[in-house]
Amino acid sequence: MALTGLDIFKLTPKKNCKDCGFPTCLAFSMKVAAGAMEIEKCPYMSDEALEKLSEATAPPMKALKVGNGDCEFKLGGETVLFRHEKTFVNRNRFAVMFTDELSDGHIEAKLDNIKKVNYVRIGEDMHVEIAALKYMGDKDKYVNLVKKVKESGVSLAYMLICEDPNVLQEALELVKNENPIVYGVNNENYEAMVNLVKDNKLPLGLKCEGIEELYNLVEKVQGLDYKELVLGTEGPTAKETFKNAVQIRRMALKDQDRKFGYPSVVFANELAKDNKYMEVAMSSLFTLKYGSIIVLEDIDYAKALPLFALRQNVYTDPQRPMRVEPDVYPVNGADENSPVLVTVDFALTYFIVAGEVERSKAPTWLAIPDAGGYSVLTAWAAGKFGAMSIAKFIKESGIADKTKSRKLVLPGLVAVLKGELEDELPDWEIVVGPEEAMHLPKFLKQLSQEEAANA
């Protein structure tokens, strides 16, 4: 049963010291009860009180760390079923499947594809994060597979998929310091598997035929005092798998049942049955509902572009827009003769505009004032992107010292600002640009031609 703010307050030191960031212990306790603050933020809480409160105030879904170093990722820790209720916390991760049945050439090809699909979108690195290494019956080949992937130089976390503890013991020696997921716990091997990973506290993946059997297995593993778990959602069909994923998440968050309060794994490659289009559809579905790890057969840009973009959009806090740092950015080698194009600091707008400017090949300065992280029209309507704020930024940014050109290109959607901006910046020629970013290449080329003709 969840504790109330008053229950938590009774166990606080009642010092009202403000070291936690709140004016009183009661205010702090209320935030802890609401799940907006961790109890450990109070530096004066006694060990006895912490022991009582930590479990009771922990999120209904456990957050797990997998991987190590640059390849360390956090899974789970979610508090809501729908993004608009608050926000999703830890984005799902994509894995590529390797098995000991693959030839060396096939393994190399998959590793090469993982290396190729590595790009930046709106300031975030987009790449496959996990290698799913599945044992199919040949122990020596499996151990060599783990060794080959590890020595490939590709930065990945690992998920070892194997139900044989004896095989896993040898494979784990190669990657146990990388904090891999060990996936393949069932009703027959769970005790041996827990013994295998407990010293290193590795995430342990449970799989069963049905959701009731999975629930009972979680109970057995928790009975061995092990709670670093990942839950398999496998069902005989895509429909059953989807039903399992949703039911597990609902029981954890709505019913507050901690036996299902763990991240989950979805094998989209198996659900798709060698159909790459269906694999993208399944992966998209479980990015939304509710796969923490989604396993793909392979990766290429045709799969990555829609999946990574969807994930980024879903796991962006709707209350905190993605922003770029307000500044003046040179594009295409902008120099002292280049015009200045102004737009907002909303990251998606910036990267779309910057991409179209790059496509134009025209050297241009991009001026990005602080517009609250909103799109052009939203920022204008909110009073964050007006003539005075743009003029203030242009004067303070030092752009006048970087270019002799005095052409300032205004987004076409806020052409209404032209007159007022001319009053604020009398030394600049205010040019109204296109309303759509896709028309920027043609517009900038024409602007360059006009500049050359007038030179």
DOKEPA-336523 format. One line per field, with one value per residue (C-alpha): y, x, z; residue in one letter; residue number from 0. Coordinates in nm, 2 decimals. Layout:
y c(Y | ...) .
x c(X | ...) .
z c(Z | ...) .
code c(A | ...) .
pos c(NUM | ...) .
***
This chain:
y c(0.00 | 0.34 | 0.57 | 0.91 | 1.23 | 1.23 | 0.87 | 0.97 | 1.30 | 1.10 | 0.93 | 1.25 | 1.43 | 1.74 | 1.98 | 2.20 | 2.25 | 2.31 | 2.10 | 1.88 | 2.19 | 2.22 | 2.48 | 2.22 | 1.85 | 1.82 | 1.97 | 1.73 | 1.44 | 1.53 | 1.53 | 1.19 | 1.05 | 1.19 | 1.01 | 1.34 | 1.31 | 1.03 | 0.98 | 0.96 | 1.34 | 1.40 | 1.40 | 1.35 | 1.05 | 0.77 | 0.43 | 0.27 | 0.52 | 0.48 | 0.10 | 0.14 | 0.40 | 0.30 | 0.00 | 0.17 | 0.49 | 0.32 | 0.36 | 0.07 | -0.03 | -0.10 | 0.09 | -0.14 | -0.05 | -0.27 | -0.25 | -0.06 | 0.27 | 0.44 | 0.15 | 0.17 | 0.22 | 0.25 | 0.05 | 0.07 | 0.31 | 0.42 | 0.58 | 0.63 | 0.43 | 0.73 | 0.99 | 1.28 | 1.19 | 1.30 | 1.17 | 0.85 | 0.82 | 0.56 | 0.50 | 0.16 | 0.01 | -0.17 | -0.49 | -0.69 | -1.07 | -1.30 | -1.68 | -1.95 | -2.08 | -1.78 | -1.80 | -1.57 | -1.37 | -1.32 | -1.21 | -0.96 | -0.83 | -0.76 | -0.59 | -0.38 | -0.28 | -0.17 | 0.04 | 0.20 | 0.30 | 0.56 | 0.92 | 1.23 | 1.34 | 1.66 | 1.63 | 1.26 | 0.98 | 0.72 | 0.36 | 0.01 | -0.03 | -0.41 | -0.73 | -1.02 | -1.33 | -1.65 | -2.00 | -2.25 | -2.57 | -2.55 | -2.44 | -2.38 | -2.17 | -1.98 | -1.89 | -1.79 | -1.58 | -1.39 | -1.35 | -1.23 | -0.97 | -0.84 | -0.81 | -0.65 | -0.30 | -0.21 | -0.04 | -0.25 | -0.38 | -0.76 | -0.98 | -1.35 | -1.56 | -1.91 | -2.16 | -2.38 | -2.25 | -2.46 | -2.29 | -1.95 | -1.99 | -2.00 | -1.73 | -1.50 | -1.51 | -1.31 | -1.03 | -1.04 | -0.71 | -0.55 | -0.60 | -0.81 | -0.93 | -1.30 | -1.41 | -1.76 | -1.82 | -2.08 | -2.30 | -2.57 | -2.36 | -2.06 | -2.16 | -2.23 | -1.91 | -1.70 | -1.86 | -1.78 | -1.41 | -1.31 | -1.23 | -0.98 | -0.87 | -0.91 | -0.84 | -1.17 | -1.23 | -1.45 | -1.63 | -1.85 | -1.98 | -1.76 | -1.46 | -1.65 | -1.89 | -1.58 | -1.43 | -1.75 | -1.76 | -1.40 | -1.50 | -1.79 | -1.58 | -1.30 | -1.58 | -1.63 | -1.26 | -1.16 | -0.87 | -0.76 | -0.88 | -0.84 | -1.00 | -1.18 | -1.10 | -1.39 | -1.53 | -1.77 | -1.48 | -1.10 | -1.04 | -1.25 | -1.08 | -0.74 | -0.84 | -0.97 | -0.65 | -0.43 | -0.64 | -0.66 | -0.28 | -0.22 | -0.45 | -0.28 | 0.08 | 0.07 | -0.23 | -0.14 | -0.51 | -0.51 | -0.87 | -0.73 | -0.40 | -0.47 | -0.38 | -0.61 | -0.77 | -0.81 | -1.02 | -0.83 | -1.03 | -1.35 | -1.19 | -1.06 | -1.41 | -1.28 | -1.00 | -0.68 | -0.45 | -0.64 | -0.62 | -0.24 | -0.24 | -0.47 | -0.26 | 0.06 | -0.09 | -0.21 | 0.12 | 0.26 | -0.03 | -0.12 | -0.29 | -0.19 | -0.39 | -0.46 | -0.72 | -0.69 | -0.94 | -0.68 | -0.31 | -0.07 | 0.29 | 0.18 | 0.03 | 0.28 | 0.61 | 0.55 | 0.36 | 0.59 | 0.90 | 0.75 | 0.66 | 1.00 | 1.17 | 0.94 | 0.97 | 1.35 | 1.52 | 1.69 | 1.96 | 2.04 | 2.11 | 2.00 | 2.31 | 2.42 | 2.67 | 3.03 | 3.14 | 3.23 | 2.93 | 2.93 | 2.70 | 2.61 | 2.81 | 3.14 | 3.44 | 3.82 | 3.84 | 3.60 | 3.69 | 3.62 | 3.39 | 3.40 | 3.12 | 2.98 | 2.75 | 2.46 | 2.18 | 2.02 | 2.36 | 2.43 | 2.10 | 2.11 | 2.47 | 2.40 | 2.09 | 2.29 | 2.57 | 2.31 | 2.17 | 2.51 | 2.52 | 2.90 | 3.03 | 3.16 | 3.26 | 3.11 | 3.34 | 3.15 | 3.37 | 3.24 | 3.16 | 2.94 | 2.62 | 2.67 | 2.66 | 2.98 | 3.05 | 2.93 | 3.14 | 3.44 | 3.39 | 3.35 | 3.67 | 3.49 | 3.57 | 3.93 | 4.22 | 4.35 | 4.01 | 3.94 | 4.29 | 4.26 | 3.92 | 4.06 | 4.36 | 4.15 | 3.84 | 4.02 | 3.90 | 4.25 | 4.20 | 3.87 | 3.97 | 4.29 | 4.18 | 4.35 | 4.12 | 3.97 | 3.69 | 3.66 | 3.34 | 3.39 | 3.28 | 3.60 | 3.85 | 4.08 | 4.16 | 4.32 | 4.68 | 4.68 | 4.50 | 4.77 | 5.03 | 4.83 | 4.75 | 5.05 | 4.94 | 4.61 | 4.52 | 4.29 | 4.03 | 3.80 | 3.44 | 3.15 | 3.01 | 2.65 | 2.53 | 2.32 | 2.64 | 2.78 | 2.63 | 2.81 | 3.13 | 3.14 | 3.07 | 3.36 | 3.59 | 3.50 | 3.57 | 3.91 | 3.99 | 3.90 | 4.11 | 4.41 | 4.37) .
x c(0.00 | 0.14 | 0.24 | 0.08 | 0.27 | 0.19 | 0.31 | 0.65 | 0.66 | 0.64 | 0.97 | 1.16 | 1.39 | 1.16 | 1.45 | 1.31 | 1.67 | 1.59 | 1.89 | 1.65 | 1.54 | 1.20 | 1.11 | 0.97 | 1.00 | 0.62 | 0.65 | 0.93 | 0.73 | 0.43 | 0.66 | 0.80 | 0.45 | 0.36 | 0.66 | 0.83 | 1.12 | 1.34 | 1.35 | 1.73 | 1.74 | 1.70 | 2.06 | 1.94 | 1.71 | 1.81 | 1.91 | 1.61 | 1.37 | 1.53 | 1.50 | 1.13 | 1.06 | 1.28 | 1.08 | 0.74 | 0.82 | 1.00 | 0.83 | 0.60 | 0.83 | 1.19 | 1.46 | 1.74 | 2.08 | 2.22 | 2.56 | 2.86 | 3.05 | 2.93 | 2.70 | 2.51 | 2.14 | 1.86 | 1.54 | 1.20 | 1.13 | 0.81 | 0.53 | 0.25 | 0.07 | 0.03 | 0.29 | 0.04 | -0.02 | 0.33 | 0.61 | 0.79 | 1.12 | 1.36 | 1.34 | 1.33 | 1.64 | 1.68 | 1.88 | 2.00 | 1.99 | 2.29 | 2.28 | 2.55 | 2.39 | 2.51 | 2.82 | 3.12 | 3.02 | 2.67 | 2.79 | 3.03 | 2.75 | 2.53 | 2.81 | 2.89 | 2.52 | 2.52 | 2.83 | 2.68 | 2.35 | 2.49 | 2.37 | 2.25 | 1.89 | 1.79 | 2.11 | 2.07 | 2.29 | 2.08 | 2.22 | 2.16 | 2.24 | 2.23 | 2.36 | 2.11 | 2.32 | 2.11 | 2.23 | 2.09 | 2.27 | 2.64 | 2.83 | 3.17 | 3.01 | 2.81 | 3.11 | 3.30 | 3.00 | 3.01 | 3.39 | 3.36 | 3.10 | 3.29 | 3.61 | 3.45 | 3.51 | 3.13 | 3.01 | 2.72 | 2.55 | 2.48 | 2.18 | 2.28 | 1.98 | 2.03 | 1.85 | 2.15 | 2.33 | 2.64 | 2.68 | 2.60 | 2.87 | 3.14 | 2.99 | 2.95 | 3.32 | 3.37 | 3.13 | 3.02 | 3.20 | 2.98 | 2.67 | 2.48 | 2.12 | 2.10 | 1.78 | 1.63 | 1.51 | 1.22 | 1.06 | 1.32 | 1.64 | 1.56 | 1.75 | 2.07 | 2.03 | 1.99 | 2.30 | 2.49 | 2.42 | 2.37 | 2.73 | 2.74 | 2.38 | 2.32 | 1.97 | 1.79 | 1.54 | 1.23 | 1.03 | 0.72 | 0.44 | 0.17 | 0.13 | 0.00 | 0.30 | 0.53 | 0.37 | 0.44 | 0.79 | 0.86 | 0.72 | 0.97 | 1.27 | 1.18 | 1.15 | 1.52 | 1.57 | 1.66 | 1.48 | 1.70 | 1.46 | 1.35 | 1.02 | 0.96 | 0.63 | 0.63 | 0.30 | 0.21 | 0.08 | 0.14 | -0.20 | -0.11 | 0.23 | 0.07 | -0.19 | 0.09 | 0.29 | -0.01 | -0.13 | 0.21 | 0.25 | -0.11 | -0.07 | 0.25 | 0.13 | -0.24 | -0.27 | 0.07 | 0.17 | 0.54 | 0.57 | 0.52 | 0.71 | 1.00 | 1.11 | 1.01 | 1.15 | 0.98 | 1.12 | 0.98 | 1.20 | 1.02 | 0.67 | 0.75 | 0.84 | 1.11 | 0.89 | 1.10 | 0.80 | 0.61 | 0.91 | 0.91 | 0.53 | 0.57 | 0.87 | 0.67 | 0.37 | 0.59 | 0.78 | 0.44 | 0.31 | 0.54 | 0.87 | 1.17 | 1.40 | 1.29 | 1.49 | 1.53 | 1.67 | 1.91 | 1.93 | 1.95 | 1.84 | 1.50 | 1.43 | 1.62 | 1.49 | 1.12 | 1.19 | 1.45 | 1.24 | 0.93 | 1.12 | 1.26 | 0.92 | 0.75 | 1.02 | 1.05 | 0.89 | 0.58 | 0.62 | 0.98 | 1.03 | 1.36 | 1.58 | 1.91 | 2.14 | 2.06 | 2.35 | 2.46 | 2.56 | 2.76 | 2.63 | 2.81 | 3.11 | 2.93 | 3.17 | 3.17 | 2.95 | 2.68 | 2.32 | 2.16 | 1.86 | 1.67 | 1.45 | 1.35 | 1.53 | 1.28 | 1.52 | 1.30 | 1.26 | 1.63 | 1.74 | 1.49 | 1.59 | 1.96 | 1.92 | 1.75 | 2.01 | 2.29 | 2.11 | 2.11 | 2.49 | 2.46 | 2.69 | 2.44 | 2.44 | 2.16 | 2.06 | 1.88 | 1.74 | 1.58 | 1.22 | 1.12 | 1.17 | 0.86 | 0.79 | 0.78 | 0.40 | 0.37 | 0.66 | 0.52 | 0.18 | 0.33 | 0.53 | 0.86 | 0.95 | 0.88 | 1.05 | 1.20 | 1.34 | 1.49 | 1.64 | 1.79 | 1.95 | 2.09 | 2.24 | 2.39 | 2.50 | 2.79 | 2.67 | 2.72 | 3.09 | 3.09 | 2.93 | 2.92 | 2.59 | 2.30 | 2.03 | 1.82 | 1.59 | 1.27 | 1.05 | 0.76 | 0.51 | 0.58 | 0.61 | 0.39 | 0.70 | 0.88 | 0.78 | 0.85 | 1.18 | 1.29 | 1.22 | 1.42 | 1.71 | 1.74 | 2.08 | 1.95 | 1.74 | 1.46 | 1.38 | 1.07 | 1.17 | 0.94 | 0.68 | 0.80 | 1.16 | 1.15 | 1.16 | 1.47 | 1.72 | 1.56 | 1.51 | 1.87 | 2.01 | 1.81 | 1.92 | 2.29 | 2.24 | 2.08 | 2.38 | 2.62 | 2.44 | 2.44 | 2.81) .
z c(0.00 | -0.10 | 0.19 | 0.23 | 0.27 | 0.64 | 0.68 | 0.53 | 0.73 | 1.06 | 0.97 | 0.87 | 1.11 | 1.10 | 1.08 | 0.81 | 0.70 | 0.33 | 0.22 | 0.02 | -0.18 | -0.01 | 0.26 | 0.51 | 0.57 | 0.51 | 0.16 | 0.09 | 0.22 | 0.00 | -0.31 | -0.21 | -0.17 | -0.52 | -0.67 | -0.77 | -0.53 | -0.39 | -0.02 | -0.03 | -0.11 | 0.26 | 0.40 | 0.76 | 0.72 | 0.95 | 0.81 | 0.99 | 0.83 | 0.49 | 0.51 | 0.59 | 0.32 | 0.03 | -0.08 | 0.00 | -0.19 | -0.49 | -0.83 | -0.91 | -1.20 | -1.12 | -1.32 | -1.43 | -1.57 | -1.84 | -2.02 | -1.90 | -1.97 | -2.29 | -2.35 | -2.02 | -2.05 | -1.80 | -1.86 | -1.69 | -1.41 | -1.58 | -1.38 | -1.63 | -1.90 | -2.14 | -2.23 | -2.19 | -1.83 | -1.73 | -1.95 | -2.04 | -1.86 | -2.01 | -2.38 | -2.52 | -2.68 | -3.00 | -3.03 | -3.33 | -3.31 | -3.36 | -3.33 | -3.33 | -3.66 | -3.85 | -4.07 | -4.00 | -4.31 | -4.19 | -3.85 | -4.01 | -4.23 | -3.93 | -3.75 | -4.05 | -4.07 | -3.71 | -3.77 | -4.08 | -3.91 | -3.67 | -3.71 | -3.52 | -3.52 | -3.33 | -3.11 | -3.02 | -3.14 | -3.32 | -3.33 | -3.22 | -2.85 | -2.78 | -2.94 | -2.87 | -2.87 | -2.90 | -2.82 | -3.07 | -2.96 | -3.05 | -2.73 | -2.90 | -3.17 | -2.92 | -2.71 | -3.03 | -3.13 | -2.80 | -2.84 | -3.20 | -3.13 | -2.83 | -3.02 | -3.32 | -3.18 | -3.21 | -2.89 | -2.77 | -2.45 | -2.45 | -2.40 | -2.37 | -2.47 | -2.34 | -2.12 | -2.04 | -1.73 | -1.82 | -2.15 | -2.00 | -1.74 | -2.01 | -2.22 | -1.92 | -1.85 | -2.16 | -2.09 | -1.72 | -1.66 | -1.93 | -1.71 | -1.98 | -1.96 | -1.91 | -2.08 | -2.06 | -1.71 | -1.69 | -1.43 | -1.46 | -1.45 | -1.23 | -0.93 | -1.12 | -1.32 | -1.01 | -0.86 | -1.19 | -1.18 | -0.82 | -0.74 | -1.02 | -0.99 | -1.36 | -1.51 | -1.54 | -1.82 | -1.75 | -2.02 | -2.00 | -2.21 | -2.06 | -1.84 | -1.54 | -1.56 | -1.58 | -1.27 | -1.08 | -1.20 | -1.09 | -0.75 | -0.73 | -0.83 | -0.59 | -0.32 | -0.38 | -0.30 | -0.66 | -0.81 | -1.11 | -1.36 | -1.72 | -1.84 | -2.17 | -2.33 | -2.58 | -2.70 | -2.98 | -3.19 | -3.22 | -3.07 | -2.76 | -2.73 | -2.74 | -2.48 | -2.25 | -2.29 | -2.21 | -1.92 | -1.76 | -1.77 | -1.65 | -1.36 | -1.26 | -1.28 | -1.23 | -0.99 | -0.82 | -0.85 | -0.81 | -0.94 | -1.28 | -1.21 | -1.44 | -1.80 | -2.08 | -2.39 | -2.73 | -3.01 | -3.31 | -3.54 | -3.45 | -3.47 | -3.82 | -3.95 | -4.20 | -4.33 | -4.28 | -4.33 | -4.06 | -3.84 | -3.86 | -3.79 | -3.49 | -3.36 | -3.39 | -3.21 | -2.92 | -2.90 | -2.81 | -2.61 | -2.41 | -2.51 | -2.31 | -2.54 | -2.90 | -3.09 | -3.46 | -3.71 | -3.86 | -3.91 | -4.21 | -4.27 | -4.40 | -4.05 | -3.84 | -3.97 | -3.88 | -3.56 | -3.41 | -3.50 | -3.35 | -3.03 | -3.00 | -3.04 | -2.79 | -2.53 | -2.55 | -2.24 | -2.38 | -2.11 | -2.21 | -2.58 | -2.74 | -2.78 | -2.93 | -2.77 | -2.87 | -3.08 | -3.43 | -3.64 | -3.97 | -4.24 | -4.56 | -4.46 | -4.39 | -4.42 | -4.40 | -4.71 | -4.60 | -4.52 | -4.18 | -4.15 | -3.82 | -3.69 | -3.35 | -3.10 | -3.13 | -3.22 | -3.49 | -3.66 | -3.63 | -3.78 | -4.06 | -4.15 | -4.12 | -4.34 | -4.62 | -4.59 | -4.63 | -4.93 | -5.09 | -5.07 | -5.00 | -4.72 | -4.45 | -4.09 | -3.88 | -3.60 | -3.32 | -3.04 | -2.73 | -2.83 | -2.54 | -2.74 | -2.94 | -3.32 | -3.51 | -3.49 | -3.13 | -3.02 | -3.20 | -3.04 | -2.70 | -2.73 | -2.74 | -3.10 | -3.17 | -3.33 | -3.01 | -2.90 | -3.24 | -3.26 | -2.91 | -3.01 | -3.33 | -3.15 | -2.87 | -3.06 | -3.24 | -3.59 | -3.72 | -3.67 | -3.85 | -4.18 | -4.39 | -4.54 | -4.38 | -4.51 | -4.24 | -4.36 | -4.15 | -4.15 | -4.39 | -4.13 | -3.93 | -4.22 | -4.01 | -3.80 | -4.10 | -4.04 | -3.67 | -3.72 | -3.97 | -3.70 | -3.45 | -3.69 | -3.92 | -4.05 | -4.17 | -4.48 | -4.36 | -4.62 | -4.58 | -4.65 | -4.75 | -4.53 | -4.58 | -4.51 | -4.83 | -5.04 | -4.87 | -5.13 | -5.42 | -5.21 | -5.10 | -5.44 | -5.58 | -5.29 | -5.37 | -5.74 | -5.66 | -5.43 | -5.70 | -5.96 | -5.73 | -5.63) .
code c(M | A | L | T | G | L | D | I | F | K | L | T | P | K | K | N | C | K | D | C | G | F | P | T | C | L | A | F | S | M | K | V | A | A | G | A | M | E | I | E | K | C | P | Y | M | S | D | E | A | L | E | K | L | S | E | A | T | A | P | P | M | K | A | L | K | V | G | N | G | D | C | E | F | K | L | G | G | E | T | V | L | F | R | H | E | K | T | F | V | N | R | N | R | F | A | V | M | F | T | D | E | L | S | D | G | H | I | E | A | K | L | D | N | I | K | K | V | N | Y | V | R | I | G | E | D | M | H | V | E | I | A | A | L | K | Y | M | G | D | K | D | K | Y | V | N | L | V | K | K | V | K | E | S | G | V | S | L | A | Y | M | L | I | C | E | D | P | N | V | L | Q | E | A | L | E | L | V | K | N | E | N | P | I | V | Y | G | V | N | N | E | N | Y | E | A | M | V | N | L | V | K | D | N | K | L | P | L | G | L | K | C | E | G | I | E | E | L | Y | N | L | V | E | K | V | Q | G | L | D | Y | K | E | L | V | L | G | T | E | G | P | T | A | K | E | T | F | K | N | A | V | Q | I | R | R | M | A | L | K | D | Q | D | R | K | F | G | Y | P | S | V | V | F | A | N | E | L | A | K | D | N | K | Y | M | E | V | A | M | S | S | L | F | T | L | K | Y | G | S | I | I | V | L | E | D | I | D | Y | A | K | A | L | P | L | F | A | L | R | Q | N | V | Y | T | D | P | Q | R | P | M | R | V | E | P | D | V | Y | P | V | N | G | A | D | E | N | S | P | V | L | V | T | V | D | F | A | L | T | Y | F | I | V | A | G | E | V | E | R | S | K | A | P | T | W | L | A | I | P | D | A | G | G | Y | S | V | L | T | A | W | A | A | G | K | F | G | A | M | S | I | A | K | F | I | K | E | S | G | I | A | D | K | T | K | S | R | K | L | V | L | P | G | L | V | A | V | L | K | G | E | L | E | D | E | L | P | D | W | E | I | V | V | G | P | E | E | A | M | H | L | P | K | F | L | K | Q | L | S | Q | E | E | A | A | N | A) .
pos c(0 | 1 | 2 | 3 | 4 | 5 | 6 | 7 | 8 | 9 | 10 | 11 | 12 | 13 | 14 | 15 | 16 | 17 | 18 | 19 | 20 | 21 | 22 | 23 | 24 | 25 | 26 | 27 | 28 | 29 | 30 | 31 | 32 | 33 | 34 | 35 | 36 | 37 | 38 | 39 | 40 | 41 | 42 | 43 | 44 | 45 | 46 | 47 | 48 | 49 | 50 | 51 | 52 | 53 | 54 | 55 | 56 | 57 | 58 | 59 | 60 | 61 | 62 | 63 | 64 | 65 | 66 | 67 | 68 | 69 | 70 | 71 | 72 | 73 | 74 | 75 | 76 | 77 | 78 | 79 | 80 | 81 | 82 | 83 | 84 | 85 | 86 | 87 | 88 | 89 | 90 | 91 | 92 | 93 | 94 | 95 | 96 | 97 | 98 | 99 | 100 | 101 | 102 | 103 | 104 | 105 | 106 | 107 | 108 | 109 | 110 | 111 | 112 | 113 | 114 | 115 | 116 | 117 | 118 | 119 | 120 | 121 | 122 | 123 | 124 | 125 | 126 | 127 | 128 | 129 | 130 | 131 | 132 | 133 | 134 | 135 | 136 | 137 | 138 | 139 | 140 | 141 | 142 | 143 | 144 | 145 | 146 | 147 | 148 | 149 | 150 | 151 | 152 | 153 | 154 | 155 | 156 | 157 | 158 | 159 | 160 | 161 | 162 | 163 | 164 | 165 | 166 | 167 | 168 | 169 | 170 | 171 | 172 | 173 | 174 | 175 | 176 | 177 | 178 | 179 | 180 | 181 | 182 | 183 | 184 | 185 | 186 | 187 | 188 | 189 | 190 | 191 | 192 | 193 | 194 | 195 | 196 | 197 | 198 | 199 | 200 | 201 | 202 | 203 | 204 | 205 | 206 | 207 | 208 | 209 | 210 | 211 | 212 | 213 | 214 | 215 | 216 | 217 | 218 | 219 | 220 | 221 | 222 | 223 | 224 | 225 | 226 | 227 | 228 | 229 | 230 | 231 | 232 | 233 | 234 | 235 | 236 | 237 | 238 | 239 | 240 | 241 | 242 | 243 | 244 | 245 | 246 | 247 | 248 | 249 | 250 | 251 | 252 | 253 | 254 | 255 | 256 | 257 | 258 | 259 | 260 | 261 | 262 | 263 | 264 | 265 | 266 | 267 | 268 | 269 | 270 | 271 | 272 | 273 | 274 | 275 | 276 | 277 | 278 | 279 | 280 | 281 | 282 | 283 | 284 | 285 | 286 | 287 | 288 | 289 | 290 | 291 | 292 | 293 | 294 | 295 | 296 | 297 | 298 | 299 | 300 | 301 | 302 | 303 | 304 | 305 | 306 | 307 | 308 | 309 | 310 | 311 | 312 | 313 | 314 | 315 | 316 | 317 | 318 | 319 | 320 | 321 | 322 | 323 | 324 | 325 | 326 | 327 | 328 | 329 | 330 | 331 | 332 | 333 | 334 | 335 | 336 | 337 | 338 | 339 | 340 | 341 | 342 | 343 | 344 | 345 | 346 | 347 | 348 | 349 | 350 | 351 | 352 | 353 | 354 | 355 | 356 | 357 | 358 | 359 | 360 | 361 | 362 | 363 | 364 | 365 | 366 | 367 | 368 | 369 | 370 | 371 | 372 | 373 | 374 | 375 | 376 | 377 | 378 | 379 | 380 | 381 | 382 | 383 | 384 | 385 | 386 | 387 | 388 | 389 | 390 | 391 | 392 | 393 | 394 | 395 | 396 | 397 | 398 | 399 | 400 | 401 | 402 | 403 | 404 | 405 | 406 | 407 | 408 | 409 | 410 | 411 | 412 | 413 | 414 | 415 | 416 | 417 | 418 | 419 | 420 | 421 | 422 | 423 | 424 | 425 | 426 | 427 | 428 | 429 | 430 | 431 | 432 | 433 | 434 | 435 | 436 | 437 | 438 | 439 | 440 | 441 | 442 | 443 | 444 | 445 | 446 | 447 | 448 | 449 | 450 | 451 | 452 | 453 | 454) .
***
